[in-house]
Each structure stands twice: as structure tokens, then as C-alpha cells.
Amino acid sequence: MTALQRLQEKIEQLKNNYHGMQHEIYELKQQLEALHNSQGEKQGAIDQLRAELDEKDREIEGIISKVEDLLA
């Protein structure tokens, strides 16, 4: 095997490694984007649940106030 052939093989290996890395980077970017979107959806659900909890707290306070008025 000549030096030129060895060099050509090495170049092919490097090209294959490069293409493999490009594919891996693409997949990682897709995963990152999916996680980002998922996080946004979860945060929206958390915010909605907090708002519902605040509303329930206000309802409970109103009921307690009415009971106190009846007992007074």
C-alpha cells in the first residue's frame, strides 16, 4: 500500500467521521428543541394549576367569611 493510498483511506475515514458527527449534532439539536417545547408546555400547565389553586383559595376564604358572619 502506497503512502497515497493510506492518505486516501485516512481522508475517507475522516469524511465518514465528519458526516457521522453532523448527523449526531442534528439529532441532538432535535432533542434539545423537543425538550424546550416540552418544558414550555409543562410551565403552561403549572401556571394554569397555580391560577386554579389561587381561585380555590379565594373561594375557601369567601366560605370561611360567610360562616364567620353566620356565627357572629
mmCIF file as Biopython writes it, N, C-alpha, C and O atoms, coordinates in Angstrom:
data_model
#
loop_
_atom_site.group_PDB
_atom_site.id
_atom_site.type_symbol
_atom_site.label_atom_id
_atom_site.label_alt_id
_atom_site.label_comp_id
_atom_site.label_asym_id
_atom_site.label_entity_id
_atom_site.label_seq_id
_atom_site.pdbx_PDB_ins_code
_atom_site.Cartn_x
_atom_site.Cartn_y
_atom_site.Cartn_z
_atom_site.occupancy
_atom_site.B_iso_or_equiv
_atom_site.auth_seq_id
_atom_site.auth_asym_id
_atom_site.pdbx_PDB_model_num
ATOM 1   N N  . MET A ? 1  ? 0.851   -1.163 0.000  1.0 0.0 1  A 1 
ATOM 2   C CA . MET A ? 1  ? 0.000   0.000  0.000  1.0 0.0 1  A 1 
ATOM 3   C C  . MET A ? 1  ? 0.905   1.236  0.000  1.0 0.0 1  A 1 
ATOM 4   O O  . MET A ? 1  ? 1.821   1.361  0.813  1.0 0.0 1  A 1 
ATOM 5   N N  . THR A ? 2  ? 0.625   2.121  -0.913 1.0 0.0 2  A 1 
ATOM 6   C CA . THR A ? 2  ? 1.457   3.317  -1.033 1.0 0.0 2  A 1 
ATOM 7   C C  . THR A ? 2  ? 1.009   4.379  -0.035 1.0 0.0 2  A 1 
ATOM 8   O O  . THR A ? 2  ? -0.068  4.297  0.556  1.0 0.0 2  A 1 
ATOM 9   N N  . ALA A ? 3  ? 1.846   5.349  0.126  1.0 0.0 3  A 1 
ATOM 10  C CA . ALA A ? 3  ? 1.523   6.450  1.036  1.0 0.0 3  A 1 
ATOM 11  C C  . ALA A ? 3  ? 0.277   7.189  0.561  1.0 0.0 3  A 1 
ATOM 12  O O  . ALA A ? 3  ? -0.531  7.640  1.373  1.0 0.0 3  A 1 
ATOM 13  N N  . LEU A ? 4  ? 0.124   7.309  -0.758 1.0 0.0 4  A 1 
ATOM 14  C CA . LEU A ? 4  ? -1.046  7.987  -1.312 1.0 0.0 4  A 1 
ATOM 15  C C  . LEU A ? 4  ? -2.321  7.221  -0.982 1.0 0.0 4  A 1 
ATOM 16  O O  . LEU A ? 4  ? -3.339  7.825  -0.643 1.0 0.0 4  A 1 
ATOM 17  N N  . GLN A ? 5  ? -2.273  5.892  -1.080 1.0 0.0 5  A 1 
ATOM 18  C CA . GLN A ? 5  ? -3.442  5.073  -0.758 1.0 0.0 5  A 1 
ATOM 19  C C  . GLN A ? 5  ? -3.794  5.189  0.727  1.0 0.0 5  A 1 
ATOM 20  O O  . GLN A ? 5  ? -4.966  5.299  1.089  1.0 0.0 5  A 1 
ATOM 21  N N  . ARG A ? 6  ? -2.777  5.163  1.575  1.0 0.0 6  A 1 
ATOM 22  C CA . ARG A ? 6  ? -3.024  5.301  3.018  1.0 0.0 6  A 1 
ATOM 23  C C  . ARG A ? 6  ? -3.636  6.668  3.322  1.0 0.0 6  A 1 
ATOM 24  O O  . ARG A ? 6  ? -4.542  6.789  4.146  1.0 0.0 6  A 1 
ATOM 25  N N  . LEU A ? 7  ? -3.130  7.680  2.649  1.0 0.0 7  A 1 
ATOM 26  C CA . LEU A ? 7  ? -3.654  9.026  2.846  1.0 0.0 7  A 1 
ATOM 27  C C  . LEU A ? 7  ? -5.110  9.111  2.379  1.0 0.0 7  A 1 
ATOM 28  O O  . LEU A ? 7  ? -5.944  9.730  3.040  1.0 0.0 7  A 1 
ATOM 29  N N  . GLN A ? 8  ? -5.408  8.486  1.239  1.0 0.0 8  A 1 
ATOM 30  C CA . GLN A ? 8  ? -6.777  8.491  0.734  1.0 0.0 8  A 1 
ATOM 31  C C  . GLN A ? 8  ? -7.719  7.760  1.697  1.0 0.0 8  A 1 
ATOM 32  O O  . GLN A ? 8  ? -8.841  8.211  1.924  1.0 0.0 8  A 1 
ATOM 33  N N  . GLU A ? 9  ? -7.275  6.647  2.257  1.0 0.0 9  A 1 
ATOM 34  C CA . GLU A ? 9  ? -8.086  5.910  3.230  1.0 0.0 9  A 1 
ATOM 35  C C  . GLU A ? 9  ? -8.338  6.761  4.470  1.0 0.0 9  A 1 
ATOM 36  O O  . GLU A ? 9  ? -9.451  6.802  4.996  1.0 0.0 9  A 1 
ATOM 37  N N  . LYS A ? 10 ? -7.299  7.431  4.921  1.0 0.0 10 A 1 
ATOM 38  C CA . LYS A ? 10 ? -7.427  8.283  6.104  1.0 0.0 10 A 1 
ATOM 39  C C  . LYS A ? 10 ? -8.406  9.419  5.832  1.0 0.0 10 A 1 
ATOM 40  O O  . LYS A ? 10 ? -9.222  9.761  6.687  1.0 0.0 10 A 1 
ATOM 41  N N  . ILE A ? 11 ? -8.323  9.999  4.643  1.0 0.0 11 A 1 
ATOM 42  C CA . ILE A ? 11 ? -9.247  11.072 4.269  1.0 0.0 11 A 1 
ATOM 43  C C  . ILE A ? 11 ? -10.679 10.551 4.261  1.0 0.0 11 A 1 
ATOM 44  O O  . ILE A ? 11 ? -11.583 11.230 4.747  1.0 0.0 11 A 1 
ATOM 45  N N  . GLU A ? 12 ? -10.896 9.368  3.721  1.0 0.0 12 A 1 
ATOM 46  C CA . GLU A ? 12 ? -12.238 8.771  3.701  1.0 0.0 12 A 1 
ATOM 47  C C  . GLU A ? 12 ? -12.750 8.530  5.116  1.0 0.0 12 A 1 
ATOM 48  O O  . GLU A ? 12 ? -13.920 8.784  5.404  1.0 0.0 12 A 1 
ATOM 49  N N  . GLN A ? 13 ? -11.887 8.043  5.995  1.0 0.0 13 A 1 
ATOM 50  C CA . GLN A ? 13 ? -12.283 7.830  7.388  1.0 0.0 13 A 1 
ATOM 51  C C  . GLN A ? 13 ? -12.686 9.151  8.040  1.0 0.0 13 A 1 
ATOM 52  O O  . GLN A ? 13 ? -13.693 9.224  8.744  1.0 0.0 13 A 1 
ATOM 53  N N  . LEU A ? 14 ? -11.897 10.181 7.801  1.0 0.0 14 A 1 
ATOM 54  C CA . LEU A ? 14 ? -12.204 11.492 8.375  1.0 0.0 14 A 1 
ATOM 55  C C  . LEU A ? 14 ? -13.522 12.041 7.834  1.0 0.0 14 A 1 
ATOM 56  O O  . LEU A ? 14 ? -14.309 12.621 8.582  1.0 0.0 14 A 1 
ATOM 57  N N  . LYS A ? 15 ? -13.760 11.860 6.537  1.0 0.0 15 A 1 
ATOM 58  C CA . LYS A ? 15 ? -15.021 12.308 5.944  1.0 0.0 15 A 1 
ATOM 59  C C  . LYS A ? 15 ? -16.194 11.560 6.557  1.0 0.0 15 A 1 
ATOM 60  O O  . LYS A ? 15 ? -17.223 12.160 6.867  1.0 0.0 15 A 1 
ATOM 61  N N  . ASN A ? 16 ? -16.041 10.242 6.734  1.0 0.0 16 A 1 
ATOM 62  C CA . ASN A ? 16 ? -17.113 9.450  7.339  1.0 0.0 16 A 1 
ATOM 63  C C  . ASN A ? 16 ? -17.368 9.886  8.782  1.0 0.0 16 A 1 
ATOM 64  O O  . ASN A ? 16 ? -18.516 10.003 9.209  1.0 0.0 16 A 1 
ATOM 65  N N  . ASN A ? 17 ? -16.294 10.124 9.521  1.0 0.0 17 A 1 
ATOM 66  C CA . ASN A ? 17 ? -16.442 10.607 10.895 1.0 0.0 17 A 1 
ATOM 67  C C  . ASN A ? 17 ? -17.149 11.960 10.923 1.0 0.0 17 A 1 
ATOM 68  O O  . ASN A ? 17 ? -18.008 12.208 11.769 1.0 0.0 17 A 1 
ATOM 69  N N  . TYR A ? 18 ? -16.776 12.822 9.992  1.0 0.0 18 A 1 
ATOM 70  C CA . TYR A ? 18 ? -17.378 14.151 9.914  1.0 0.0 18 A 1 
ATOM 71  C C  . TYR A ? 18 ? -18.879 14.050 9.645  1.0 0.0 18 A 1 
ATOM 72  O O  . TYR A ? 18 ? -19.678 14.720 10.300 1.0 0.0 18 A 1 
ATOM 73  N N  . HIS A ? 19 ? -19.256 13.211 8.680  1.0 0.0 19 A 1 
ATOM 74  C CA . HIS A ? 19 ? -20.673 13.042 8.355  1.0 0.0 19 A 1 
ATOM 75  C C  . HIS A ? 19 ? -21.427 12.431 9.536  1.0 0.0 19 A 1 
ATOM 76  O O  . HIS A ? 19 ? -22.566 12.805 9.813  1.0 0.0 19 A 1 
ATOM 77  N N  . GLY A ? 20 ? -20.796 11.504 10.217 1.0 0.0 20 A 1 
ATOM 78  C CA . GLY A ? 20 ? -21.414 10.913 11.405 1.0 0.0 20 A 1 
ATOM 79  C C  . GLY A ? 20 ? -21.649 11.951 12.488 1.0 0.0 20 A 1 
ATOM 80  O O  . GLY A ? 20 ? -22.696 11.961 13.135 1.0 0.0 20 A 1 
ATOM 81  N N  . MET A ? 21 ? -20.672 12.823 12.680 1.0 0.0 21 A 1 
ATOM 82  C CA . MET A ? 21 ? -20.813 13.881 13.682 1.0 0.0 21 A 1 
ATOM 83  C C  . MET A ? 21 ? -21.897 14.875 13.289 1.0 0.0 21 A 1 
ATOM 84  O O  . MET A ? 21 ? -22.646 15.351 14.142 1.0 0.0 21 A 1 
ATOM 85  N N  . GLN A ? 22 ? -21.982 15.190 12.003 1.0 0.0 22 A 1 
ATOM 86  C CA . GLN A ? 22 ? -23.028 16.099 11.545 1.0 0.0 22 A 1 
ATOM 87  C C  . GLN A ? 22 ? -24.403 15.518 11.856 1.0 0.0 22 A 1 
ATOM 88  O O  . GLN A ? 22 ? -25.294 16.228 12.322 1.0 0.0 22 A 1 
ATOM 89  N N  . HIS A ? 23 ? -24.567 14.235 11.597 1.0 0.0 23 A 1 
ATOM 90  C CA . HIS A ? 23 ? -25.842 13.571 11.872 1.0 0.0 23 A 1 
ATOM 91  C C  . HIS A ? 23 ? -26.134 13.584 13.371 1.0 0.0 23 A 1 
ATOM 92  O O  . HIS A ? 23 ? -27.266 13.844 13.780 1.0 0.0 23 A 1 
ATOM 93  N N  . GLU A ? 24 ? -25.140 13.310 14.178 1.0 0.0 24 A 1 
ATOM 94  C CA . GLU A ? 24 ? -25.315 13.301 15.632 1.0 0.0 24 A 1 
ATOM 95  C C  . GLU A ? 24 ? -25.679 14.696 16.148 1.0 0.0 24 A 1 
ATOM 96  O O  . GLU A ? 24 ? -26.530 14.827 17.029 1.0 0.0 24 A 1 
ATOM 97  N N  . ILE A ? 25 ? -25.050 15.721 15.612 1.0 0.0 25 A 1 
ATOM 98  C CA . ILE A ? 25 ? -25.357 17.098 16.008 1.0 0.0 25 A 1 
ATOM 99  C C  . ILE A ? 25 ? -26.797 17.432 15.643 1.0 0.0 25 A 1 
ATOM 100 O O  . ILE A ? 25 ? -27.511 18.051 16.432 1.0 0.0 25 A 1 
ATOM 101 N N  . TYR A ? 26 ? -27.226 17.028 14.455 1.0 0.0 26 A 1 
ATOM 102 C CA . TYR A ? 26 ? -28.608 17.267 14.033 1.0 0.0 26 A 1 
ATOM 103 C C  . TYR A ? 26 ? -29.583 16.607 15.004 1.0 0.0 26 A 1 
ATOM 104 O O  . TYR A ? 26 ? -30.558 17.230 15.424 1.0 0.0 26 A 1 
ATOM 105 N N  . GLU A ? 27 ? -29.326 15.352 15.361 1.0 0.0 27 A 1 
ATOM 106 C CA . GLU A ? 27 ? -30.204 14.639 16.286 1.0 0.0 27 A 1 
ATOM 107 C C  . GLU A ? 27 ? -30.224 15.308 17.654 1.0 0.0 27 A 1 
ATOM 108 O O  . GLU A ? 27 ? -31.281 15.415 18.274 1.0 0.0 27 A 1 
ATOM 109 N N  . LEU A ? 28 ? -29.074 15.757 18.127 1.0 0.0 28 A 1 
ATOM 110 C CA . LEU A ? 28 ? -29.012 16.432 19.424 1.0 0.0 28 A 1 
ATOM 111 C C  . LEU A ? 28 ? -29.782 17.754 19.395 1.0 0.0 28 A 1 
ATOM 112 O O  . LEU A ? 28 ? -30.443 18.109 20.371 1.0 0.0 28 A 1 
ATOM 113 N N  . LYS A ? 29 ? -29.698 18.475 18.287 1.0 0.0 29 A 1 
ATOM 114 C CA . LYS A ? 29 ? -30.460 19.717 18.163 1.0 0.0 29 A 1 
ATOM 115 C C  . LYS A ? 29 ? -31.957 19.437 18.183 1.0 0.0 29 A 1 
ATOM 116 O O  . LYS A ? 29 ? -32.727 20.186 18.784 1.0 0.0 29 A 1 
ATOM 117 N N  . GLN A ? 30 ? -32.368 18.355 17.523 1.0 0.0 30 A 1 
ATOM 118 C CA . GLN A ? 30 ? -33.783 17.980 17.527 1.0 0.0 30 A 1 
ATOM 119 C C  . GLN A ? 30 ? -34.248 17.641 18.940 1.0 0.0 30 A 1 
ATOM 120 O O  . GLN A ? 30 ? -35.334 18.049 19.353 1.0 0.0 30 A 1 
ATOM 121 N N  . GLN A ? 31 ? -33.435 16.901 19.675 1.0 0.0 31 A 1 
ATOM 122 C CA . GLN A ? 31 ? -33.779 16.544 21.052 1.0 0.0 31 A 1 
ATOM 123 C C  . GLN A ? 31 ? -33.865 17.791 21.925 1.0 0.0 31 A 1 
ATOM 124 O O  . GLN A ? 31 ? -34.769 17.912 22.752 1.0 0.0 31 A 1 
ATOM 125 N N  . LEU A ? 32 ? -32.939 18.705 21.744 1.0 0.0 32 A 1 
ATOM 126 C CA . LEU A ? 32 ? -32.935 19.943 22.516 1.0 0.0 32 A 1 
ATOM 127 C C  . LEU A ? 32 ? -34.193 20.763 22.234 1.0 0.0 32 A 1 
ATOM 128 O O  . LEU A ? 32 ? -34.803 21.309 23.153 1.0 0.0 32 A 1 
ATOM 129 N N  . GLU A ? 33 ? -34.569 20.843 20.980 1.0 0.0 33 A 1 
ATOM 130 C CA . GLU A ? 33 ? -35.773 21.587 20.613 1.0 0.0 33 A 1 
ATOM 131 C C  . GLU A ? 33 ? -37.017 20.935 21.209 1.0 0.0 33 A 1 
ATOM 132 O O  . GLU A ? 33 ? -37.909 21.628 21.698 1.0 0.0 33 A 1 
ATOM 133 N N  . ALA A ? 34 ? -37.078 19.611 21.171 1.0 0.0 34 A 1 
ATOM 134 C CA . ALA A ? 34 ? -38.218 18.897 21.749 1.0 0.0 34 A 1 
ATOM 135 C C  . ALA A ? 34 ? -38.296 19.126 23.257 1.0 0.0 34 A 1 
ATOM 136 O O  . ALA A ? 34 ? -39.381 19.324 23.804 1.0 0.0 34 A 1 
ATOM 137 N N  . LEU A ? 35 ? -37.153 19.098 23.922 1.0 0.0 35 A 1 
ATOM 138 C CA . LEU A ? 35 ? -37.137 19.350 25.366 1.0 0.0 35 A 1 
ATOM 139 C C  . LEU A ? 35 ? -37.580 20.773 25.681 1.0 0.0 35 A 1 
ATOM 140 O O  . LEU A ? 35 ? -38.313 21.008 26.642 1.0 0.0 35 A 1 
ATOM 141 N N  . HIS A ? 36 ? -37.134 21.707 24.870 1.0 0.0 36 A 1 
ATOM 142 C CA . HIS A ? 36 ? -37.512 23.105 25.074 1.0 0.0 36 A 1 
ATOM 143 C C  . HIS A ? 36 ? -39.027 23.269 24.934 1.0 0.0 36 A 1 
ATOM 144 O O  . HIS A ? 36 ? -39.659 23.935 25.754 1.0 0.0 36 A 1 
ATOM 145 N N  . ASN A ? 37 ? -39.606 22.665 23.902 1.0 0.0 37 A 1 
ATOM 146 C CA . ASN A ? 37 ? -41.049 22.745 23.691 1.0 0.0 37 A 1 
ATOM 147 C C  . ASN A ? 37 ? -41.805 22.074 24.826 1.0 0.0 37 A 1 
ATOM 148 O O  . ASN A ? 37 ? -42.818 22.590 25.299 1.0 0.0 37 A 1 
ATOM 149 N N  . SER A ? 38 ? -41.311 20.929 25.256 1.0 0.0 38 A 1 
ATOM 150 C CA . SER A ? 38 ? -41.945 20.194 26.348 1.0 0.0 38 A 1 
ATOM 151 C C  . SER A ? 38 ? -41.910 21.011 27.630 1.0 0.0 38 A 1 
ATOM 152 O O  . SER A ? 38 ? -42.885 21.041 28.381 1.0 0.0 38 A 1 
ATOM 153 N N  . GLN A ? 39 ? -40.795 21.665 27.876 1.0 0.0 39 A 1 
ATOM 154 C CA . GLN A ? 39 ? -40.659 22.482 29.077 1.0 0.0 39 A 1 
ATOM 155 C C  . GLN A ? 39 ? -41.672 23.624 29.053 1.0 0.0 39 A 1 
ATOM 156 O O  . GLN A ? 39 ? -42.270 23.947 30.080 1.0 0.0 39 A 1 
ATOM 157 N N  . GLY A ? 40 ? -41.864 24.228 27.898 1.0 0.0 40 A 1 
ATOM 158 C CA . GLY A ? 40 ? -42.835 25.313 27.774 1.0 0.0 40 A 1 
ATOM 159 C C  . GLY A ? 40 ? -44.249 24.839 28.055 1.0 0.0 40 A 1 
ATOM 160 O O  . GLY A ? 40 ? -45.017 25.531 28.722 1.0 0.0 40 A 1 
ATOM 161 N N  . GLU A ? 41 ? -44.597 23.662 27.550 1.0 0.0 41 A 1 
ATOM 162 C CA . GLU A ? 41 ? -45.917 23.098 27.795 1.0 0.0 41 A 1 
ATOM 163 C C  . GLU A ? 41 ? -46.109 22.806 29.279 1.0 0.0 41 A 1 
ATOM 164 O O  . GLU A ? 41 ? -47.169 23.086 29.840 1.0 0.0 41 A 1 
ATOM 165 N N  . LYS A ? 42 ? -45.095 22.248 29.907 1.0 0.0 42 A 1 
ATOM 166 C CA . LYS A ? 42 ? -45.187 21.936 31.334 1.0 0.0 42 A 1 
ATOM 167 C C  . LYS A ? 42 ? -45.320 23.208 32.157 1.0 0.0 42 A 1 
ATOM 168 O O  . LYS A ? 42 ? -46.091 23.247 33.116 1.0 0.0 42 A 1 
ATOM 169 N N  . GLN A ? 43 ? -44.579 24.245 31.794 1.0 0.0 43 A 1 
ATOM 170 C CA . GLN A ? 43 ? -44.672 25.505 32.525 1.0 0.0 43 A 1 
ATOM 171 C C  . GLN A ? 43 ? -46.065 26.094 32.382 1.0 0.0 43 A 1 
ATOM 172 O O  . GLN A ? 43 ? -46.603 26.652 33.338 1.0 0.0 43 A 1 
ATOM 173 N N  . GLY A ? 44 ? -46.655 25.976 31.201 1.0 0.0 44 A 1 
ATOM 174 C CA . GLY A ? 44 ? -48.020 26.458 30.994 1.0 0.0 44 A 1 
ATOM 175 C C  . GLY A ? 44 ? -49.009 25.720 31.881 1.0 0.0 44 A 1 
ATOM 176 O O  . GLY A ? 44 ? -49.908 26.334 32.456 1.0 0.0 44 A 1 
ATOM 177 N N  . ALA A ? 45 ? -48.851 24.407 31.997 1.0 0.0 45 A 1 
ATOM 178 C CA . ALA A ? 45 ? -49.727 23.613 32.856 1.0 0.0 45 A 1 
ATOM 179 C C  . ALA A ? 45 ? -49.541 23.999 34.320 1.0 0.0 45 A 1 
ATOM 180 O O  . ALA A ? 45 ? -50.516 24.088 35.066 1.0 0.0 45 A 1 
ATOM 181 N N  . ILE A ? 46 ? -48.307 24.226 34.730 1.0 0.0 46 A 1 
ATOM 182 C CA . ILE A ? 46 ? -48.029 24.639 36.115 1.0 0.0 46 A 1 
ATOM 183 C C  . ILE A ? 46 ? -48.688 25.986 36.400 1.0 0.0 46 A 1 
ATOM 184 O O  . ILE A ? 46 ? -49.306 26.164 37.450 1.0 0.0 46 A 1 
ATOM 185 N N  . ASP A ? 47 ? -48.561 26.928 35.478 1.0 0.0 47 A 1 
ATOM 186 C CA . ASP A ? 47 ? -49.168 28.248 35.667 1.0 0.0 47 A 1 
ATOM 187 C C  . ASP A ? 47 ? -50.685 28.143 35.775 1.0 0.0 47 A 1 
ATOM 188 O O  . ASP A ? 47 ? -51.299 28.819 36.600 1.0 0.0 47 A 1 
ATOM 189 N N  . GLN A ? 48 ? -51.288 27.298 34.947 1.0 0.0 48 A 1 
ATOM 190 C CA . GLN A ? 48 ? -52.738 27.106 34.987 1.0 0.0 48 A 1 
ATOM 191 C C  . GLN A ? 48 ? -53.163 26.498 36.322 1.0 0.0 48 A 1 
ATOM 192 O O  . GLN A ? 48 ? -54.151 26.933 36.913 1.0 0.0 48 A 1 
ATOM 193 N N  . LEU A ? 49 ? -52.430 25.507 36.796 1.0 0.0 49 A 1 
ATOM 194 C CA . LEU A ? 49 ? -52.755 24.885 38.079 1.0 0.0 49 A 1 
ATOM 195 C C  . LEU A ? 49 ? -52.607 25.875 39.231 1.0 0.0 49 A 1 
ATOM 196 O O  . LEU A ? 49 ? -53.408 25.862 40.165 1.0 0.0 49 A 1 
ATOM 197 N N  . ARG A ? 50 ? -51.604 26.717 39.174 1.0 0.0 50 A 1 
ATOM 198 C CA . ARG A ? 50 ? -51.436 27.741 40.215 1.0 0.0 50 A 1 
ATOM 199 C C  . ARG A ? 50 ? -52.609 28.723 40.211 1.0 0.0 50 A 1 
ATOM 200 O O  . ARG A ? 50 ? -53.097 29.123 41.268 1.0 0.0 50 A 1 
ATOM 201 N N  . ALA A ? 51 ? -53.052 29.105 39.018 1.0 0.0 51 A 1 
ATOM 202 C CA . ALA A ? 51 ? -54.190 30.022 38.924 1.0 0.0 51 A 1 
ATOM 203 C C  . ALA A ? 51 ? -55.441 29.366 39.504 1.0 0.0 51 A 1 
ATOM 204 O O  . ALA A ? 51 ? -56.207 30.011 40.221 1.0 0.0 51 A 1 
ATOM 205 N N  . GLU A ? 52 ? -55.649 28.086 39.194 1.0 0.0 52 A 1 
ATOM 206 C CA . GLU A ? 52 ? -56.796 27.365 39.746 1.0 0.0 52 A 1 
ATOM 207 C C  . GLU A ? 52 ? -56.696 27.266 41.263 1.0 0.0 52 A 1 
ATOM 208 O O  . GLU A ? 52 ? -57.700 27.407 41.960 1.0 0.0 52 A 1 
ATOM 209 N N  . LEU A ? 53 ? -55.513 27.028 41.770 1.0 0.0 53 A 1 
ATOM 210 C CA . LEU A ? 53 ? -55.304 26.950 43.215 1.0 0.0 53 A 1 
ATOM 211 C C  . LEU A ? 53 ? -55.612 28.290 43.880 1.0 0.0 53 A 1 
ATOM 212 O O  . LEU A ? 53 ? -56.247 28.330 44.934 1.0 0.0 53 A 1 
ATOM 213 N N  . ASP A ? 54 ? -55.164 29.381 43.270 1.0 0.0 54 A 1 
ATOM 214 C CA . ASP A ? 54 ? -55.462 30.710 43.807 1.0 0.0 54 A 1 
ATOM 215 C C  . ASP A ? 54 ? -56.969 30.960 43.832 1.0 0.0 54 A 1 
ATOM 216 O O  . ASP A ? 54 ? -57.498 31.517 44.795 1.0 0.0 54 A 1 
ATOM 217 N N  . GLU A ? 55 ? -57.652 30.547 42.772 1.0 0.0 55 A 1 
ATOM 218 C CA . GLU A ? 55 ? -59.104 30.717 42.710 1.0 0.0 55 A 1 
ATOM 219 C C  . GLU A ? 55 ? -59.791 29.914 43.816 1.0 0.0 55 A 1 
ATOM 220 O O  . GLU A ? 55 ? -60.710 30.410 44.468 1.0 0.0 55 A 1 
ATOM 221 N N  . LYS A ? 56 ? -59.352 28.693 44.021 1.0 0.0 56 A 1 
ATOM 222 C CA . LYS A ? 56 ? -59.926 27.854 45.083 1.0 0.0 56 A 1 
ATOM 223 C C  . LYS A ? 56 ? -59.655 28.460 46.455 1.0 0.0 56 A 1 
ATOM 224 O O  . LYS A ? 56 ? -60.515 28.414 47.334 1.0 0.0 56 A 1 
ATOM 225 N N  . ASP A ? 57 ? -58.471 29.024 46.641 1.0 0.0 57 A 1 
ATOM 226 C CA . ASP A ? 57 ? -58.154 29.689 47.910 1.0 0.0 57 A 1 
ATOM 227 C C  . ASP A ? 57 ? -59.115 30.853 48.161 1.0 0.0 57 A 1 
ATOM 228 O O  . ASP A ? 57 ? -59.585 31.036 49.284 1.0 0.0 57 A 1 
ATOM 229 N N  . ARG A ? 58 ? -59.407 31.634 47.131 1.0 0.0 58 A 1 
ATOM 230 C CA . ARG A ? 58 ? -60.344 32.751 47.273 1.0 0.0 58 A 1 
ATOM 231 C C  . ARG A ? 58 ? -61.745 32.244 47.608 1.0 0.0 58 A 1 
ATOM 232 O O  . ARG A ? 58 ? -62.443 32.837 48.431 1.0 0.0 58 A 1 
ATOM 233 N N  . GLU A ? 59 ? -62.153 31.150 46.971 1.0 0.0 59 A 1 
ATOM 234 C CA . GLU A ? 59 ? -63.462 30.571 47.265 1.0 0.0 59 A 1 
ATOM 235 C C  . GLU A ? 59 ? -63.536 30.112 48.718 1.0 0.0 59 A 1 
ATOM 236 O O  . GLU A ? 59 ? -64.539 30.338 49.394 1.0 0.0 59 A 1 
ATOM 237 N N  . ILE A ? 60 ? -62.486 29.475 49.189 1.0 0.0 60 A 1 
ATOM 238 C CA . ILE A ? 60 ? -62.448 28.994 50.576 1.0 0.0 60 A 1 
ATOM 239 C C  . ILE A ? 60 ? -62.503 30.171 51.541 1.0 0.0 60 A 1 
ATOM 240 O O  . ILE A ? 60 ? -63.220 30.125 52.541 1.0 0.0 60 A 1 
ATOM 241 N N  . GLU A ? 61 ? -61.749 31.225 51.245 1.0 0.0 61 A 1 
ATOM 242 C CA . GLU A ? 61 ? -61.776 32.414 52.099 1.0 0.0 61 A 1 
ATOM 243 C C  . GLU A ? 61 ? -63.179 33.011 52.142 1.0 0.0 61 A 1 
ATOM 244 O O  . GLU A ? 61 ? -63.634 33.452 53.197 1.0 0.0 61 A 1 
ATOM 245 N N  . GLY A ? 62 ? -63.862 33.027 51.004 1.0 0.0 62 A 1 
ATOM 246 C CA . GLY A ? 62 ? -65.232 33.538 50.958 1.0 0.0 62 A 1 
ATOM 247 C C  . GLY A ? 62 ? -66.174 32.697 51.803 1.0 0.0 62 A 1 
ATOM 248 O O  . GLY A ? 62 ? -67.016 33.241 52.518 1.0 0.0 62 A 1 
ATOM 249 N N  . ILE A ? 63 ? -66.044 31.387 51.731 1.0 0.0 63 A 1 
ATOM 250 C CA . ILE A ? 63 ? -66.881 30.488 52.526 1.0 0.0 63 A 1 
ATOM 251 C C  . ILE A ? 63 ? -66.605 30.686 54.012 1.0 0.0 63 A 1 
ATOM 252 O O  . ILE A ? 63 ? -67.535 30.752 54.816 1.0 0.0 63 A 1 
ATOM 253 N N  . ILE A ? 64 ? -65.340 30.780 54.374 1.0 0.0 64 A 1 
ATOM 254 C CA . ILE A ? 64 ? -64.975 30.991 55.784 1.0 0.0 64 A 1 
ATOM 255 C C  . ILE A ? 64 ? -65.564 32.308 56.284 1.0 0.0 64 A 1 
ATOM 256 O O  . ILE A ? 64 ? -66.063 32.380 57.407 1.0 0.0 64 A 1 
ATOM 257 N N  . SER A ? 65 ? -65.507 33.342 55.458 1.0 0.0 65 A 1 
ATOM 258 C CA . SER A ? 65 ? -66.059 34.642 55.840 1.0 0.0 65 A 1 
ATOM 259 C C  . SER A ? 65 ? -67.561 34.540 56.070 1.0 0.0 65 A 1 
ATOM 260 O O  . SER A ? 65 ? -68.070 35.103 57.039 1.0 0.0 65 A 1 
ATOM 261 N N  . LYS A ? 66 ? -68.278 33.837 55.205 1.0 0.0 66 A 1 
ATOM 262 C CA . LYS A ? 66 ? -69.726 33.668 55.358 1.0 0.0 66 A 1 
ATOM 263 C C  . LYS A ? 66 ? -70.055 32.884 56.618 1.0 0.0 66 A 1 
ATOM 264 O O  . LYS A ? 66 ? -71.004 33.226 57.323 1.0 0.0 66 A 1 
ATOM 265 N N  . VAL A ? 67 ? -69.292 31.841 56.914 1.0 0.0 67 A 1 
ATOM 266 C CA . VAL A ? 67 ? -69.515 31.042 58.119 1.0 0.0 67 A 1 
ATOM 267 C C  . VAL A ? 67 ? -69.279 31.900 59.359 1.0 0.0 67 A 1 
ATOM 268 O O  . VAL A ? 67 ? -70.047 31.834 60.318 1.0 0.0 67 A 1 
ATOM 269 N N  . GLU A ? 68 ? -68.224 32.700 59.338 1.0 0.0 68 A 1 
ATOM 270 C CA . GLU A ? 68 ? -67.944 33.589 60.469 1.0 0.0 68 A 1 
ATOM 271 C C  . GLU A ? 68 ? -69.072 34.596 60.670 1.0 0.0 68 A 1 
ATOM 272 O O  . GLU A ? 68 ? -69.439 34.904 61.804 1.0 0.0 68 A 1 
ATOM 273 N N  . ASP A ? 69 ? -69.625 35.115 59.558 1.0 0.0 69 A 1 
ATOM 274 C CA . ASP A ? 69 ? -70.743 36.058 59.656 1.0 0.0 69 A 1 
ATOM 275 C C  . ASP A ? 69 ? -71.968 35.386 60.263 1.0 0.0 69 A 1 
ATOM 276 O O  . ASP A ? 69 ? -72.669 35.995 61.070 1.0 0.0 69 A 1 
ATOM 277 N N  . LEU A ? 70 ? -72.234 34.139 59.885 1.0 0.0 70 A 1 
ATOM 278 C CA . LEU A ? 70 ? -73.380 33.410 60.425 1.0 0.0 70 A 1 
ATOM 279 C C  . LEU A ? 70 ? -73.206 33.115 61.907 1.0 0.0 70 A 1 
ATOM 280 O O  . LEU A ? 70 ? -74.182 33.117 62.657 1.0 0.0 70 A 1 
ATOM 281 N N  . LEU A ? 71 ? -71.988 32.865 62.332 1.0 0.0 71 A 1 
ATOM 282 C CA . LEU A ? 71 ? -71.724 32.536 63.732 1.0 0.0 71 A 1 
ATOM 283 C C  . LEU A ? 71 ? -71.675 33.772 64.621 1.0 0.0 71 A 1 
ATOM 284 O O  . LEU A ? 71 ? -71.774 33.659 65.843 1.0 0.0 71 A 1 
ATOM 285 N N  . ALA A ? 72 ? -71.524 34.944 64.023 1.0 0.0 72 A 1 
ATOM 286 C CA . ALA A ? 72 ? -71.388 36.172 64.817 1.0 0.0 72 A 1 
ATOM 287 C C  . ALA A ? 72 ? -72.720 36.706 65.273 1.0 0.0 72 A 1 
ATOM 288 O O  . ALA A ? 72 ? -72.774 37.733 65.950 1.0 0.0 72 A 1 
#
